[in-house]
């Protein structure tokens, strides 16, 4: 899923060591905001991985496109949403539609 939004705030930096592999990990939460029907909408997303967090767009306040994975998991009989961002990039610039070129007249084909 893609969301065109602004990154409003960085929250909750976390790090640790994976029990299964012993490898270090890093994560952070970000508050995203966008306009919908004239109202601000907000979404809290998590970003895992040093390589993903290294993208300087996470620190920007400009409009970006965030790519999301949405999932839910159960724990002790309750369900929890999991919203993870896996990529952020600048929006693609829309190229104006090219205007059709009118056919050129050829004076040699004129009947007079």
Order of alpha helices (4+ residues) and beta strands (2+ residues): beta-beta-beta-alpha-beta-beta
